[in-house]
């Protein structure tokens, strides 16, 4: 059989094809001048069958219709001419118009993909009409796709099209274009009335959750359109099938939850600001065997032995939103009400009520941008500060600001663990796609950190620095650290390097949490001069009888390096914490200075400065370095993640992509 043999004939496709997409194959046949039938009748000339062919195959055998397999269809299409040949003069009058495509503005010459369920026709029929209109029907969304035409219950293809910025078209819009071009005939007769009735039925059957899911899809489109945001994950499930909905009803879950899964079988959306920090995530699981209420022995959340819970939203590894209800109910009772509780592990009953209903929960989540811990934001908490998350929510709700491009010479800021850092961008590099790049991203910035290290940082964790704050002022200052108003100077230092939160061991010894910021502030001064100024500052504080250990309040001025860290300490700090940070910064700089000059630690400063250090308990590790007869090694931070060579970066400098700096 050759392609020319099918011109003017009616064929039907049935079963599952392993190497061909049915819609695409039917469209290709239509372009050859073949009529595509939906069912096997006496008028059917050939039936092409794939795996699990059913009643159509049996009927074809009964009627004596010629049956061919997928291999024959594949061979026929591969050998078919690029355009359908003209029909012979003896061709019957019923030869379809698809043999010569009709001009249809909006569709002619376009590559289109179909998804979802249509009201007026099957997708195969739509593919045939589109082929008549001069469109090429594809099987999947790709770079060449011009339009995605979608019906009800559209799934991954719709999300892929939205992610790629492909033009979207509804069934009604497609029908309007086809009808205007005179394509469709009886199949599209009365289309407007049928579509109007379908819209009315949908409106009558809509639940509050129908509207919420529509709002969620619109919200995702708004996220994608923002110039300051990158959507990293967008997975929206299709409607749960009858079996899954029956499973939920059998478990007597709240009706709101059944309504949710009737509209969307789970979803996951994650985004981040192009200029960090700030991100959002919502993860509602699909219906599985685990979608049920269970006792505490299954989830260890400590809601109580008389309660059972079901995971609703896996917000973070440390805290999720649960549906919680009484464990026992009278047999045959209606679905029990469930509380919507956000709780950290084992917190259980001490969690916070996130909303009074599921529609309220999802709308509140959207209003908060899905920022982690959003149910706790802007609520007084005597134990924990959510200032970081609150700042992200506030920024999300504000007018979007386009990110500042990073180029060589740009001052940049980046995140690491609970601290933060700054430096100067030396250049940018894009690495190939790889497994290692899935976590870091493909764009990297080569940065000279203020404390001295040159390293690669993922661009998605790096942003151009705007404005001057306490850190920038102190770093650029040429005068001494000691000034007339010592209290004001210590406040400025606290705003620049932050409070002392903890100590951590590393390749240059035990360091206070604010050491690397302090190193960045002091790095613009000659090492010996920086040490002298820190010692002078401490002596001045002692001479002025300032209480070094006292917890002091700090007024928030808006020019702090890390306001979230200060908020965590209730905007209080101690002079000793600042001085300890400065000494830790000098410890980092001592390693850089010794390695750069190639001299032992004991040759870095005059003996009189070493003698002054002997009186300070917090300087024990710094004294050890400045007494060393060996050249100190430059810092090699153990938080470095992927190797530069593994990522394809053009140097052996460290890649700072670990979880802590």
N, C-alpha and C positions, 0 to 999 in steps of 0.2 A: 504494500500500500504506500502511495505517495501522497504528499500534501495536496497536489492538484486533484486527486481522486475524491477529496472530501468537500470541495467547493460546492456550495448550495445544498449540502446534506446536513442532517441533524445528528449530533452526537451527544452523548451523556457521559459524565465522569462520575465514578462512585468509589467508595473505599478510601483508605489512607495510602497516599503515595510517599515513598521514602526519599526519593531524589527530586521530586517536583512539587511545587506549590500549586494546588488545584486552581485557585483564583487566577494565578499567573498563566497557567497552562490554558485555561479556558479563554483568557483574554488573547493569548497568542493564536489560538484556533479561530477566534472571532475575527482577528485581523486578516486571517487567510480567506474569510468569506464563509466560515462554517457557522451554522446555527447551533447554539448551545441549548439543549433541553434540560428541564429540571427533573423530569421523570421519564421512565421508559414506556413508550407507547408503540402503536403500529407504525407511527411516522418516524420512529428512531431508526437510523441506519447503522450506527456503531456505538457500542458501549465500551469505554476504557475503564478497566478495573484495577484497583490497588488492593492492599491487604484488607482483610475483614469486610469484603464486599458482601452485602446482605440481600435484601429483598429485590433490589434492582437487578442484580445478577440472575436471581431465580426467574424473575419476570422476563428478562431478555432471552433466557433459554427457552421459556415457554412460547414466546412469540417468534423465536427463530432469528433474533437480532444478532448480528455479527459481534463477537466479544474479542477484544484485544487487551493485552496486559500493559503495565506501566513501561516496560522495556520498549514495546512497539511505539507507544506514544512518545517516549523520549527520543527514539530514533527518528520518528516522523518530524518532530519539531526541530531537531538538530539539522535535518536535511532540507527544511522548508526554506524557500526564498525569502529575502529580506522583506519584500512587500508582496502582497497577494497578486497573482497574475490576473489579467482581465478575464472575465467570464466568457466562455465561448458563445458564439451567436445562438447556438441551440439551447443555451441554458434556460431553464424554466423561469417564468415571470416572478416566481417566489424567491429568487436569489436575494439574500438579505443585503440591505444597504451597507452592512459592515464591510463588504468587499472593497468599498471605497469610503474612507473616513469622511465624515461631514465636518465642515468647519464649525467649531464650537468655542467662541471666545471664553477664556478662563480655563479651558480644559485642553484644547488642541495643543499638541507639542509638549504637554506637561507629563512628568512622571508622578503617578499618584499611587498611594497605598490605601487599602481598605481595612477597617478594623471595626469590631463591634457588631451588633445585630441591627439590621435595618427594618423599618416598618413596612415599606412598600414592596420589597424584593429581597431575594437572597443575594449574598455577596457575589456569587457567580454571575447572576443576572446583571448586577451593577457593573461588574468587570466587563461584560459584553457591551453594555451601553457606552461605557467609557471608551472602550476600544473604537466603537463607531464614531465617538466624538473626537478621535484623533489622539487620545491620551495613551500613554504606556502605563500598564498596571504592574507595579512591583509587588514583591512578596514581603519585604521588610523595609523598615525605615533606615535610610543610609544617606550618604553625602549627596547622591543624585536625586533624592526625593524632593519634589516641589510642593506637593500637597498631600496631607493625610485627611481622608474622608472618614468620619467616624459616626457610628450609630450608638445604640444603647450598650451599656456594659463594656465599653472599650477599656482595654487593659494596658499592657506594657508598651504597645506600639504608640499609644497616645502620649504616654509619659516620655518615650524616646523622642517623639516629634517635638514635644514642648521643650525638652532639653536641648535639642538641636536648632530650635527656632524655626521649624518647618511650618508653613502656612497650614491652618486648620480649616476644615470645611464640614458643615453638618450635612446630614442627608437632605434636609429641606433645601439647602443652598445648592447642592449638587443637582437635585431634581429641577430647580428653577432654571439652571443653566442648560440642562438637557432639553427641557420642554421648550425653552426659547429657541433652541436650535432645531426643533422638530424631531428630536430623537426620543424614542421610548414607546410611542404609539399607545396601544391598548394597555401596556404594562403600567404606564404612568397616568392613565385616564382617571380623573377624579382625585389626583394626588393631593391637591390642596385640602380637600375635605377630609381625606383619610388622615393626613398629618395633623389637621386641626383636631379631629376626634381623638387621636393618640395623645396630643398635648393636653387635651381636657381630661382624659383618663389619668394621665400621669399626675396632673395637678390634684385631681380628686383623691388619688391614692397616696399622695405625698405625706410623709410624716415630718415631724420637726427635725428628725435626724436626716431626712432627705435634704432639707435646706442646709443643715450644718455641713454635710459632706460636700454640697455644692460650694459653700463658703470656703471649705478647706481647699478645694481644687483652685478656686479663684485666688486664695491666699498664696498658694504655691506659685501661681503665675506671677503674682505681685513680687514675691521673693526673687524669682528669676529675672524680673525686669529691673531690680534695684542695681544701681551702679556700684554700690559699696558692699555687695554681698555676693558670695559664690555658693550655689546650692551643690553640695557634695553628694547627697543621696536623695533620691526621689522615687520611692517604691510605693505605689498605690495599688492595692489588690482589686480584683474584680469582685462583683457581688458574690457572696457565699451561696452555694447551691442549696437545694432543698434539704439534702441529707444533713448538711452542717447546721442549717437552721432548726431542723427537727431535733438534732442533738442538743442544741442549746435550750429549746423549749422543754425537752425531757428533763433537763437539769434544773428547770424552773428558775432560770436566770432572769434578772429584771428585763422588762419589755424594751427599755431603752437600748440594752445591749443587743437584743435580737434585731431591733431596728437598725442599729449601727452595722452589724454584719450583713443585713439584707441589702445594704447600700455599698459596703466596701469590706472585703475580707482581709482586714489588717492593712496597716500602712506604716511607712518609715520615711521621715523627712529630716535631713540634717543640713545645716548651713553654717557658714562662718563669715565674719567680716573680712573683706580683702585686706584691710589694714587691721591687724589684731590689736587688742584682744576682743573676744566676744564671739559666741556661737550659740546655736540652738539645736535641739533635737526632740523628736517625738517618735516613740516606737510602740505601736499597738500591734500585738501579735495576731496572726491569722488563727482561724479556728482549727485546733488540732485535738488530739486526745488529752492534751494538758489544759485545754480551755475549760476549766471547771473549778468550782470552789473546793478547797481542801483545808485541812486543819494545820495547826502550827508545825506538826511533825514533818510536813512536806515542804514548808517554805521558811521556817525558822524566823518568823517576823515578830513573834511574841504578841500577837493580837489577843491571846487568851484562849483557854481550852474550850470556852463556850462560843467561840467565834470561828468562822471559816472565811477564807479570802481567795480572791482571784486576781492575778496580775492584769492591770489595765494598760499601764504606760511605763515602759522601762526607761525612765528619764536618764538616770546615770547608774554607774556601777554601785554607788553608795546609797542611792535613794530612788524609790519607785512609787507609782501611784497604784493603789489597790482598791478593789471593791470588797468591802467587808460587811458581813451580815451574821446574824445569830445562826449557830450551827444546827439547831433543831427547830422544826416547824411541824405543825399538825399535818398528818398525812392527807394528801389531796388538796392542800391549801394552794392558794395562788402564789405566784413568784413573790419572794420576800424583798422588802426594801433593802438596799445596800448603801452603806456610807462610802463616800469617795475619799480615801485617806492617802496622803503623801507621807511616807515614813522611811527612815533610814533602817539599815539592817538591825534587827532585834529591838527596834524602838517601839514597834507595835502601837499600842493604845496611846502612846505619847506623841504619835504623829499628828499632822495637822489636816483638818478637813479642807480639801482643795476646792470643792464645789458641792452644790446641792443636787445637781443632775448632770447627766453626761453631756447634753447640749451646752450647759453652762460651763462645764469643764473644758470642752474643746474650744469654745469661744474665748475663754480666759487664757487658755494656752496660746492661741493665736495672738491675742492682744499683748502677751508677754514675749512673743517671738520664740516660744519653746525654749527660752534660755534655761539651762540647767538650774534646778532648785527654784524655778519660778513660783511654785506655790508658797514658798517661804519668804519671798522677796517683799520688802516694804512692810514687814511685820516685826515688831520689837522682839528681840531675842537677847537674853542676858548672857548667853553662853557663846554664841557663834555669830560672826559678822558675815553677811552676804553682800557686802559692799561691791565686790567684783561683779556678781551677777546682777545686782541692782543697777550698776553703771551700764552693763550691757543692755538691760531692758530699756533704760532711759535713752540710750543711744539708738536702739532699734526703733523706738517710738518717735524719735526726732526726725527732722527732714534729712534724707540721705545726703551724704557728702561724698563726692567722687574721690577715690584714693589718690594720693600724691605719688607720682612715678618715682621709682628709685633708680638713680643713675650713679656712676662713679663720683665720689666726693660728697654724696648725700649723708647727712647725719641720720643714723637709723636707731631704732629702738626695738628690742625683742624680748620675748618671754623665756624664762627658764626657771623651773620649779617655783618656789614662792618668792623669788627675788625679781630679777629683771636686769637688763643690761643695755648698754648703748655702745656705739662705735661709729666708724666711718666706712661706708660702702666703697670697696675697691673695684668691684666689677660684678657682672651677672653672668650666669651660665645656665643653659638648659640641658638636662640630661635625657638620654633615651628612655623610652618606656621600659620598666623592669619591675620585678617583684619588690626590690628594695625601694623603688620610687613610689610604690603605692601608698606608703605611710608618709613620706616626706613631701611628695609632690615632685614635679620635674624642674621647677625653677629654684635656683639657689643664688644667694648673694654672698660674695666673698667680703668678709668684714674684718677690719682691724679693731678689735675690742678695745675699749678705753683702758682696760687693765693691762693690755699688752699682747694678748694672743691674737694671731691671725687665723681665722677659721671660716668654714662654709656654714651658712645657716639657711634652712628652708625659707624661701621668700614668703610662704604663707604665714610664718610666725614673725615676720619682720615688717616694720613700717617706717616710712619717712618721719623724722622727728619734726614737729611743728612747735615753734615758740621756745622761750627760755624759762626754765623753772629754777628752783633752788639748786639743783644739781649742776645745771649748766652755768649758773652764775659763779658758784664756788670753783668749778673746774676752770673757768676762764679768768678768775681773779688773780691779779699779780701781787697783791698785798699779803701780809701775814694773816694767819688764822686768828691770832689774838687781836681783839678790838676792844674799845672802851666798854661796850655793852655786851658782856660775856653771855648773859642769858639769851639775848637775841641771836648771838652767833651760834650757840648750841641749838636753839630752835631751828635755825637755818640748816645746820648740819643734820638734825633729825629729819627734816623734810627731804634732804638730799639722799641720805643713805638708809633711812628707816631705823626702827627700833631693833634691839638685839632680841631675836626670837629663839635661836637655838645655836648649838655648835655641831659641826660635822667634820669627820675625818676625811682626808683626801691626799692627793699626791704631794702637796706642799705642807702637810701637817694638819692639825686641828684648826679650823677656822670658824669665826662667828658668822652668823647668817648675813650680816651686812658688810662683810669684808670686801667683796668684789666691787660693790658700789663705791666703798671708801677708796679702794685702789684706783678706780676710775677718776675720782675727784682729785686724788693726790698725784696722779701720773703726769700731770703737766708741769710739776716742779722737779728739780733735781732731787735724786733720792735722799742724799744727806740733808738737804734743806727741808724736804718734806718731813723727815724724822725730827729735825730740830723744831719745826713749827708745831708738830703734834705734842712734843714734850713741853714746849712753852705754853701751849694751851692748857695742858693738864696742870702745870705748875700755877698758872694764873687762876684756875678754878679753885685749887686748894688754897692759894693765898687769899682769894676773895671769900673764903669760907663757904663756898657753895657745897651743898650736900650732894656728893657724887651718887649715892645709892637711892636717893629719894625719887619717887615716881612723880613726874611733872606733867601737868596738862599742856597740850599743844593746840593752839588755835588753828583751825583749818582755813587756809588762805587760797587754796586752789592751785598752788604751784608746787605741790609735793610730788616726788618721784613715784612713790607707790602708795596712794591714798588707801587702797584696800588693806594693805598690811598695817598701816597706822590705825585704820578703823577696827581691825581685829584686836588691837591693843587699846581700844577705847580712847584713842588719841592721847595716849600717855607714853612717856619714855623716861629713861634715866640718863644722867650725864655719863655714868660709868658705861652704859651700853653703847653710847656714841664713841667714847674713847676706846673701848675694846674693839669696836668696828674699825676705827682708824688704825690701831695697832695691827689688826688682822690684815688690813689693806696693805700696810707696809711689809708684812710678811710675804704677800703675793709679789709685791714689787721687788723685794730683795732677790727672789729667785730670778725674775726677769733681768734685773740689773747685773747680777753675778754672771748669768749665762751670756748676756749680750757682750759684756766687757771681757769675759774669760778670766775673771779674778776670783779668789776665794771670798767667802762671805765676810771674813774678818778684815778685808781690805776695802769694804764698801763705805765705812764711816770712820771718822776720827774716834780715838779712844774715849774722849770726854763724853761723847754721845752714848757710847756703850756703857760707860759708868753710870750715866743718868738713868738708863734703862734698868739697871740692877735693882732699883728701889721699887719697881712696879711689878706686882705679882702677875697681872694679866699679860705681861710682855715676855713670859718665860720662853715661849716657842720662838719669838722674834730674836731674843738674846742668843738662843742656840744657833740660829742661822748666821747671826753676825759674829759669832765666835768660831765658825767653821773654818777649817784649814783647806776645805775642798771647794771647788767651783760648784755652785748650786745649780741644779737642773731647772731649766725653764718649765713652768707648769704644763702638765699634760692632763687635761681634765678627764676623769674616768667616765663622765656622762656622754662621751662621744658615741654616736650611734653607728650608722653604716660607714664602711670604709669608703674613702673618696674614689679609689680605683673601682670598687664594686658598682658605684653609681655612675662612673664615667666622668668624674670631675678631673680637671687637668692638673692636679697637684696632690701632694701627699699630706696637705694640711688637714687637720681634723674636721669632721662633719659633726656639728653639735646638734644632733637630732635625738639624743637620749631623753629620758623622762625627767632628768634633773641635771642642773649645771653645777 
